[in-house]
Amino acid sequence: MLYTFLVKIVGPFLNLINGRAHIYNRENLPDGNYIIVAPHRTWMDPVLIALAVWPKKFSFMAKKELFKNPIAGRFLKALNAYPVDRKNPGPSAIKTPVKFLRKSDLSTIIFPSGSRYSAKLKGGATLIAKMANVPLVPAVYQGPLSFGKLFSRQPRQIAFGKPIVVERKKRLDEEYQATLEKQMQDAFNQLDHQINPNFKYVMPPKPKDDDF
């Protein structure tokens, strides 16, 4: 209920201040549930990607510290978010999204680098995809990286790649993991080039307290 309400408020508001988003290759989104994997470039990317695929709904990982405030915690849970300990992720970091993907109509968004301040891909998304038996859908966002810059009218642009299938019968060993990571990174590069051949993401310096 809250998820739908916010989509219907936030989407028109962003269109008003920034114009309509440019969405590429929406036809690549499969039926059923899937995991969108994307480079993490701004704290806004989960919202912007979720808006781009509406009316499909998503669950989200959020760091556990954001749930310490009871009001914020209830708000996040109403938006289908669930807490994850990023420093010491336990089994729930895998089991919770797998449960959402297998037993609900919610897909999920995962940033394989885990942070806006790293480009190194990690293996959580591929394991979740394998266990839930859903494809990975690469995506990239180009556009304003802060709320204030939305008012500059620099367009929001999101592109989706073709689904990457994680073979359930194949062992997710180091070699296969490296193959999947290369497929994701190659897809990110191709999608960035499709939107803007001259695009180059400049990674910001990491602050002492990484909030997102």
ABEGO torsion letter per residue (X at the ends): XAAAAAAAAAAAAAAAAAEBBBBBGAAABBBEBBBBBBBBABAAAAAAAAAAAOABBBBBBBBAAAAABAAAAAAAAAAGBBBBBAABBBAAAAAAAAAAAAABABBBBBBAAGBAABABBBAAAAAAAAAAGBBBBBBBBBEBABAAAAAAGBBBBBBBBBBBBBBAABBBBAAAAAAAAAAAAAAAAAAAAAABAABBBBBBBBBABBAX
